[in-house]
Amino acid sequence: MKPDKYKHIDDNDLLKQFYADKNNEWLGILLQRYTLLLLGVCMKYLKNEEEAKDGVQQVFLKAITELHKYKVDYFKSWLYMVAKNHCLMKLRNKDKYSVEISEQLLSAPDNTEDKKEFEAKDIALTQMETALQQLNTEQQQCVTLFYLHKKSYHEITEQTGFSLLQVKSNIQNGKRNLKIMLERLQQHGQ
């Protein structure tokens, strides 16, 4: 199944399909939609790119093994909480002093400034995710591989079959289009 083929199907319908036939490919489409969100959440808490990438993989694994056990109505919110809890447990287990830090992270931001910052980051991540999904397939693939997976141009050409010129063009145009879409989203307050 090619995930782009299912862009028109919303999360709830994909989730219903997953619950109906237990086919992990439906779950895979959902997880791919939220990879950027998960990476952002993990980076926020773990402050380390490798640990964040590992965290995303752990959340994927947990979703694959656990989702069928629960009736989840809002996949994005559930996935966000799984990622947050994974990160907090990882921080808690680092050493005995991190328990205090984790407890602070678990509590809601106390002052209005922290709440506004948290909400702004959450909105920015959602907007980035929305904008990334609106890129054409080639740009989305190249931008994701380059910026999120830290692949070189050469590695992207090997993985996608695109020429070096196509990879450079897709990254450059994708980056420009993302900027334009993000500006539009911010102007419309979405």
KAQUIMO-V400063 format. One record per pair of residues at least 24 apart in sequence whose C-alpha atoms are under 8 Angstrom apart, sorted by the first residue. I is the first residue (numbers start at 1). J is the second residue. Records with the same first field share a line. If there is no record, write none. Layout:
BEGIN
I: J / J
END
This chain:
BEGIN
1: 25
3: 29 / 32
4: 137
11: 75
12: 73 / 74 / 75
15: 75
19: 68
22: 68
24: 64
27: 64
31: 60
33: 129 / 133
34: 76 / 129
36: 125 / 129 / 148
37: 80 / 125 / 126 / 129
38: 79 / 80 / 83
40: 125
41: 80 / 83 / 84
42: 83 / 84 / 87
45: 84 / 87 / 88
46: 87 / 91
55: 83 / 86 / 87
56: 83
59: 83 / 86
123: 190
127: 182 / 185 / 186 / 190
128: 178 / 182
131: 178 / 181 / 182
132: 178
135: 174 / 177 / 178
138: 170
139: 170 / 171 / 173 / 174
140: 174
142: 167 / 170 / 171
143: 170 / 171 / 174 / 175
146: 171
END
